[in-house]
Amino acid sequence: MIVVLRVGASEPEIHEVVDELARRGLVSRRFEAGGRHLLHIVSGPTRRARPLVKLDQVEALVPTSGPRVRREGRRFYPYHFVNWSAFGVVLLGVLVFLAGALPPGIGQEIDPRAAPAVLETPWYLRAPIAFVGLFPASLAWLGWALFSLGALFVFALPFIDRSTGSNARVFRVIVGVLLALFLLAWLKGAIA
């Protein structure tokens, strides 16, 4: 929590607030920003600082963590964005490592003069094509539409996620299950 003192607070007034915080068992650190003196409470139960608002030299109390974060949840950007981006980078690294460590055709002779009889689909297209292959030929358009909607959903997630309330938890669980099923279908297609 940060105690914002009014502009022009004198040294004795600042020391009065610091002493009052210490009397309440709170340790504070003094700094200045924008011409104002601020006291950052670094340890102790910050609820004890609430009565300080009644002092003339105290302009406001600004919470920095605690119940506000628990009540509002963490915002998608940057908290969830950074976490999921880091997870995606690690997953991509594992996939690139596995693709390099386990290439198809290990141990076969390479004949540079003869092209292969059948050109394989590139590895990055195998998963979407296998996902579409889960549908009958007459409904292949539906597979591409679902695949495109899934990609669009991933890019639209910052606008959808608001991270508040118990409904958000249920929504995130449903999205997690759907993404897990999508990932399993993707991996099945990439391995096949």
FENPE-V121124 format. One record per pair of residues at least 12 apart in sequence whose C-alpha atoms are under 7 Angstrom apart, sorted by the first residue. I is the first residue (numbers start at 1). J is the second residue. D is the distance in whole Angstrom. If there is no record, write none. Layout:
i=I j=J d=D
i=I j=J d=D
//
This chain:
i=1 j=40 d=6
i=1 j=41 d=5
i=1 j=46 d=6
i=1 j=61 d=7
i=1 j=62 d=6
i=1 j=63 d=4
i=1 j=64 d=5
i=2 j=38 d=7
i=2 j=39 d=6
i=2 j=40 d=4
i=2 j=41 d=6
i=2 j=61 d=6
i=2 j=62 d=5
i=2 j=63 d=6
i=3 j=38 d=6
i=3 j=39 d=5
i=3 j=40 d=6
i=3 j=58 d=7
i=3 j=60 d=6
i=3 j=61 d=5
i=3 j=62 d=7
i=4 j=37 d=7
i=4 j=38 d=5
i=4 j=39 d=7
i=4 j=58 d=6
i=4 j=59 d=6
i=4 j=60 d=5
i=4 j=61 d=6
i=5 j=36 d=7
i=5 j=37 d=6
i=5 j=38 d=6
i=5 j=57 d=6
i=5 j=58 d=4
i=5 j=59 d=5
i=6 j=36 d=7
i=6 j=57 d=5
i=6 j=58 d=6
i=6 j=59 d=5
i=7 j=36 d=6
i=9 j=57 d=6
i=13 j=57 d=7
i=21 j=49 d=7
i=24 j=48 d=6
i=25 j=44 d=6
i=26 j=41 d=7
i=26 j=43 d=6
i=26 j=44 d=5
i=26 j=45 d=7
i=27 j=41 d=6
i=27 j=42 d=6
i=27 j=43 d=5
i=27 j=44 d=7
i=28 j=40 d=5
i=28 j=41 d=4
i=28 j=42 d=6
i=29 j=41 d=6
i=29 j=42 d=7
i=72 j=164 d=6
i=73 j=163 d=5
i=73 j=164 d=6
i=74 j=163 d=6
i=75 j=162 d=7
i=75 j=163 d=6
i=76 j=158 d=6
i=76 j=161 d=7
i=123 j=190 d=7
i=126 j=189 d=6
i=126 j=190 d=5
i=127 j=186 d=5
i=127 j=187 d=7
i=127 j=189 d=4
i=127 j=190 d=5
i=128 j=186 d=7
i=130 j=189 d=4
i=131 j=143 d=7
i=131 j=185 d=6
i=131 j=186 d=6
i=131 j=189 d=6
i=132 j=144 d=6
//
